[in-house]
Amino acid sequence: MVRALSFSPKLPHAIAAGLFASAVIAGAARGEPSPPQDAVVAYDVRVENAGRETRLIFTLNACVAHQAYVLDQPARAVADLPEVRFLIDPSQGAAANKRVAANQPHGRAHARASREPQAAEPPALSYRFGRLAPGKSRIVVDLPGPSEVSASCIQTNGAAALTLAIKPTDAAAFRAAAHAGADRQAQDARAQMEQADATAAIPLGAAEAQKPLIVLDPGHGGVDAGARGRNAVEKNVVLDFARAMAAPLRASGRYRVAFTREDDRFVPLQERVRIARKLGAALFVSLHADSLRGGSDGVHGATVYTVSERASDAEAARVAESENKADSAAGQEAQEQSGEVNDILFDLTRRETRAYSNIFAKYVSERWKMAATLNKNPRRFAGFVVLKAPDVPSVLMELGYLSSPQDAADLASPQWREKAAAQAALAIDDFFRSRSEGTAQGDGQSDSAATAAQPAQRVDAAAVQSAPAEPRMP
């Protein structure tokens, strides 16, 4: 862990260079590549209290442009930056591990101070930082209540201090500022979507276009690290597994494969769904890894989730609630979900899609246990935003628990990833074979509608109406 040291405007260049070198070494120990020579790097962070104002101070090797604003529901301060390499242990931003630093008197002054009334300690500050997209990074701070934020950067002696100053404000002023912040993000999102539309299409020959497209969705990413284990973070674990899973699919020659992200960046939940639909995905697999606070208590193994308006149990509801907060964790304004369409063909297509999702969940759970461990209750369902495409069969796989020593060791092992990914690929074979043969079976009930290569095609209404509206637990 990079130790949080105080930044002084007069910090000698040699000390700044030493801190930078230490951060690079610590980053390498966490598996992070060394930054290029011209990269802007953040290598230290600390929190200070100055009366009513709380300051979050990052030490960088150079100043950067910055835009700071606030968002509501929940209350957050956001700072958007050009791309910055954060060589800082992300766990430092967890509120449970962070106490606000205050200058403490020493000697006789300390003795006198200890007898005087002390001001209440400000609340712990929870924050996150990381890459948002190519060329962009972000810092997100969870606010205890209505607050205003300002940002500044001072360069001196080979180092720079980027400071976010946060102090309380009244509710009306905060609402107005949060509305302006949401407008700023909406404009940026429209520009990013136009750019993404220009690059999202996969060039295809006639033969290649006939192959089913599998969209793999490594969860979280960039500023949203996801769950944490002792020596791993979810965003990296699931990206490694997605790459391992893509290899046998591509090698088979039977499928095309696309990713919602191929590097450490953040992709909003509804954008992940939009990518799958725009590309014409035949199957969408969202990959995640869970973690339980206070130890695993023996809980381990993979779980396969499908979508439903109601949760199968309290654990499924907890996981869905956590995963659905990804946009908020990344400092994104909440996106309104499109309303339900009251159209019989739309409803039939959606029901067929959910039936297919349940069928694939059955196949992947059966295959998974041949190479890896399943949770004691391996198939669940809940209202996951990322699984709500009405015309793309979709599942969410929690590969294991980073809080479980057994699962964490497996997920870190290239050999384990290769074996487990091979079984997941075989489950995809099973799924498409059953559809082409018209033999798809889900939860003990026949689904005679499973005959088309693409789920968005017109469906047999009678067959779909006979499919189960909700998955049944095995």
Secondary structure, 3 states (H helix, E strand, C coil): CCCCCCCCCCCCHHHHHHHHHHHHHHHHHCCCCCCCCCCCEEEEEEEEEECCEEEEEEEECCCCCCEEEEECCCCEEEEEEECCEECCCHHHHCHHHCCCECCCCCHHHHHHHHHCCCCCCCCCCEEEEEEEECCEEEEEEECCCCEEEEEEEEEECCEEEEEEEEEECCHHHHHHHHHHHHHHHHHHHHHHHHHHHHHCCCCCCHHHHCCCEEEEEECCECCECCCECCCCEHHHHHHHHHHHHHHHHHHHCCCEEEECCCCCCCCCHHHHHHHHHHCCCCEEEEEEEECCCCCCCCCCCEEEEEECCCCCCHHHHHHHHHHCCHHHHCCCCCCCCCCCCCCHHHHHHHHHHHHHHHHHHHHHHHHHCCCCCEEEEEEEEECCHHHCCCCCCEEEEEEEECCCHHHHHHHCCHHHHHHHHHHHHHHHHHHHHHHHHCCCEECCEECCCCCCCCCCCCCCHHHHHCCCCCCCCC
